[in-house]
Amino acid sequence: MQQQTCLIARADAPYKRMEDLIGKNVGWYGLPSEASAGLLMVAQLKGIDAEKKFRLRKVAAPLAAALVEKGDLEAGLAIEVNLSKLLATGKFKVVGNPFLKDWQEMTGNTLMQVGGIGAREDTIRNARSAIISFLKARDEAFEIFTKDIKGYLQKDWMKKVLGLTTDREIEIAAERLPGTFVWKWGPKGEQEMEFYLKQAVKAGIIRQFPDGFLNPISA
């Protein structure tokens, strides 16, 4: 999800805002990619055509930070939980804001809806009750986890899953991760999703607005 997706640079780099990266080498994951779509759309809101103004370099997610540290890239995309591990080293900094914060400030919308769980239409039609049960279980798990994120991050099995090993990494992740677990849209969710998709059309990420796209799954 986009809640903590951002651009990072070396801690000693002069870049403070996305605008400072115009003409620079910026690592991204290409399309289709949630993080890359977020970059294009936030830049668009700032009046920047990212594909023309940045020297975008397509890299695999695990390599972006290494290339930034080496100096081959001035900045690169970063996503959780790897982002927390990177910030804990003191070698990196966030350039500007996480994409969601810019999105909220510039659009007034609460969520930047990207990602989720997909299923075939015939599965939704023929096994709707099973899908509803699965979604309820997922929501319950998210709620339990977010009530005590730090406690769960300190568990040995969770450290192994996420690769968080030091107290500093866990402290930073406990601060940043809650925003990544957003599973309720709120009263304006449908309108905000429509706005997001229309912005995606303007950015050239999708060809046209998908009329009739919303089919809520609920009990």
C-alpha positions in Angstrom: 0.0 0.0 0.0 1.1 3.6 -0.4 0.8 4.7 3.2 4.6 4.8 3.8 5.9 4.5 0.2 8.4 7.3 -0.4 11.6 8.4 -2.0 14.9 8.0 -0.1 18.3 9.5 -0.6 21.6 9.2 1.2 21.5 11.0 4.6 24.2 13.5 3.4 22.5 14.3 0.1 21.2 17.9 -0.4 17.7 16.8 -1.6 14.8 17.8 0.6 11.8 17.8 -1.7 10.7 15.7 -4.7 11.2 18.8 -6.8 15.0 18.8 -6.0 15.3 15.5 -7.9 14.4 17.0 -11.3 17.1 15.9 -13.8 18.5 13.3 -11.3 18.7 9.5 -11.5 15.8 8.1 -9.6 15.2 4.4 -9.1 11.7 3.1 -9.5 10.1 -0.3 -10.2 8.4 0.5 -13.5 4.8 -0.3 -14.2 2.7 -2.1 -13.2 3.8 -1.3 -9.6 1.9 0.3 -6.8 4.9 2.3 -5.6 5.8 3.5 -9.2 2.1 4.5 -9.8 2.2 6.5 -6.6 5.4 8.3 -7.7 3.9 9.3 -11.0 0.6 10.5 -9.5 2.1 12.5 -6.6 4.5 14.1 -9.0 1.6 14.9 -11.4 -0.2 16.7 -8.6 3.0 18.7 -8.0 3.1 19.7 -11.7 6.0 17.3 -12.5 5.9 14.8 -15.4 8.1 12.2 -13.6 8.8 10.2 -16.8 10.2 13.3 -18.5 11.7 15.4 -15.6 13.4 12.6 -13.6 15.9 10.2 -15.1 14.0 7.1 -14.1 16.0 3.9 -13.8 14.1 0.7 -13.4 15.5 -1.4 -10.6 14.4 -4.4 -8.5 13.1 -3.2 -5.1 15.9 -4.8 -3.0 18.6 -3.0 -5.2 17.3 0.6 -5.0 18.8 1.4 -1.6 22.1 -0.2 -2.5 22.4 1.8 -5.7 21.5 5.0 -3.8 24.2 4.3 -1.2 26.7 3.6 -3.9 25.9 6.8 -5.7 24.5 5.3 -8.9 21.1 6.8 -8.0 20.4 10.1 -6.3 17.2 8.7 -4.9 15.0 5.7 -5.1 11.6 4.3 -4.1 11.4 2.6 -0.7 8.6 0.5 0.9 8.0 -1.0 4.3 9.3 -2.9 6.1 12.6 -2.5 4.3 12.3 1.2 4.7 12.4 1.0 8.5 15.5 -1.2 8.3 17.2 1.4 6.0 16.3 4.4 8.3 17.6 2.6 11.3 21.1 2.5 9.7 21.3 6.3 9.7 22.6 6.1 6.1 19.4 7.2 4.4 16.7 9.9 4.7 13.2 10.4 3.3 13.0 13.0 0.5 9.9 15.0 1.1 6.9 13.1 2.5 5.5 9.7 2.2 3.3 9.7 -0.8 0.1 9.4 1.2 0.9 12.5 3.2 1.3 14.6 0.0 -1.8 13.0 -1.5 -3.9 13.9 1.6 -2.5 17.5 1.7 -3.0 18.1 -2.0 -6.3 16.4 -2.6 -8.1 16.4 0.8 -8.7 12.7 0.4 -8.0 10.3 3.3 -6.7 7.3 1.4 -4.6 6.7 -1.6 -6.1 3.4 -2.6 -3.7 1.1 -4.2 -3.2 -2.7 -3.8 -5.6 -5.1 -2.1 -6.8 -8.6 -2.6 -7.9 -9.8 -6.0 -10.1 -12.7 -7.1 -11.7 -13.9 -10.3 -15.2 -12.8 -10.9 -16.5 -16.3 -11.1 -14.9 -17.1 -7.7 -16.6 -14.0 -6.2 -19.9 -15.1 -7.7 -19.8 -18.8 -6.8 -17.9 -18.6 -3.5 -19.1 -15.3 -2.1 -19.6 -16.6 1.5 -16.1 -18.1 1.6 -14.6 -14.7 0.4 -16.6 -12.8 3.0 -15.4 -15.2 5.8 -11.8 -14.7 4.5 -12.1 -10.9 4.5 -13.6 -10.9 8.1 -10.6 -13.1 9.3 -8.2 -10.7 7.6 -9.8 -7.6 9.1 -9.7 -9.3 12.6 -6.0 -10.2 12.2 -5.2 -6.6 11.1 -7.0 -5.2 14.1 -5.3 -7.5 16.5 -1.9 -6.7 15.1 -2.3 -3.0 15.0 -3.4 -2.8 18.6 0.0 -4.1 19.7 2.4 -3.7 16.8 5.5 -3.3 18.8 4.7 -6.4 20.9 4.3 -8.5 17.8 7.4 -7.1 16.2 9.4 -8.3 19.2 8.3 -11.9 18.8 11.0 -14.2 17.4 8.8 -15.6 14.6 7.9 -12.1 13.5 11.5 -10.9 13.5 12.3 -13.8 11.2 9.4 -13.1 8.8 10.2 -9.3 8.5 14.0 -9.4 9.0 13.9 -6.9 11.8 16.7 -7.7 14.1 17.7 -4.7 16.2 15.8 -2.7 18.8 16.2 0.5 16.6 14.7 -1.3 13.6 11.7 -2.4 15.7 11.2 1.1 17.2 11.1 2.7 13.8 8.9 0.0 12.3 6.5 0.2 15.2 6.0 3.9 14.4 5.7 3.6 10.7 3.8 0.3 10.2 0.4 1.3 11.6 -0.4 3.5 8.7 0.2 0.6 6.2 -2.7 -1.4 7.7 -5.8 0.4 6.4 -8.7 -2.0 5.7 -11.7 0.3 6.0 -12.5 3.0 3.5 -14.7 5.2 5.5 -17.8 7.1 4.3 -16.1 8.7 1.2 -14.3 5.6 0.1 -16.1 5.2 -3.2 -15.6 8.8 -4.2 -12.0 8.7 -3.2 -11.4 5.5 -5.2 -13.0 7.2 -8.3 -10.8 10.2 -7.9 -7.7 8.0 -7.6 -8.6 6.1 -10.8 -9.3 9.3 -12.7 -5.9 10.7 -11.7 -4.4 7.4 -12.9 -5.9 8.0 -16.3 -4.5 11.5 -16.4 -1.0 10.1 -15.5 -1.3 7.5 -18.3 -1.2 4.6 -15.9 -4.5 3.2 -17.1 -6.2 4.0 -20.5 -9.7 4.8 -19.3 -11.9 5.1 -16.2 -13.5 1.6 -15.5 -17.2 2.4 -15.3 -19.0 0.0 -13.0 -15.8 -1.1 -11.3 -17.3 -1.1 -7.7 -19.0 -4.2 -6.4 -18.8 -4.2 -2.6 -18.3 -7.5 -0.9 -20.1 -7.6 2.4 -22.3 -9.8 4.5 
